Amino acid sequence: MVHPFTLAATLTTATAALGACTQSAEVTDGRGQQQYGGIQTILLDDGLVSFNVAMTGATGRADVEAYGRCAAAQYALDKEYGFARQVRTIVKKDGRTWYGDAVYMISATLPEGLRTIDAEVTAAECAELGIPTV
């Protein structure tokens, strides 16, 4: 028969050993905590603009594309245009940093194509989501 004191001491030691194996504080790898590294705007041609963006904490390509789209929307508004059409977006990842090179055609009227944005609506959505536009 096991003595109650011995059993209690054994359980306490086992519990302490298991507790040492677990993390007491939450450890994160930075995902989900998006940090926006800025926007570089390059005028390629009349109405054709490239937006180079960088960010960490992106969960994937869509986050980087959204950052480029927000930059395009604000640029269109700044130039007193109402619309933009995405020509292409190239997304790359280097370590923890994501980079995007988004090219948009900016116009006063709704351009043809499937990837068009209303600059005013998009800029408002970006503000709601906390995505910077400048």
Buried (B, 14 or more C-beta within 10 A) or exposed (E): EEEEEEEEEEEEEEEEEEEEEEEEEEEEEEEEEBEBBEBEBEEEEEBEBBBBBBBBBBEEBEBBBBBBBBBBBBBBBBEEBBBBBBBEBEBEEEEEBBBBBBBBBBBEEEBEEEBBBBBEEBBEBBEEEEBBBE
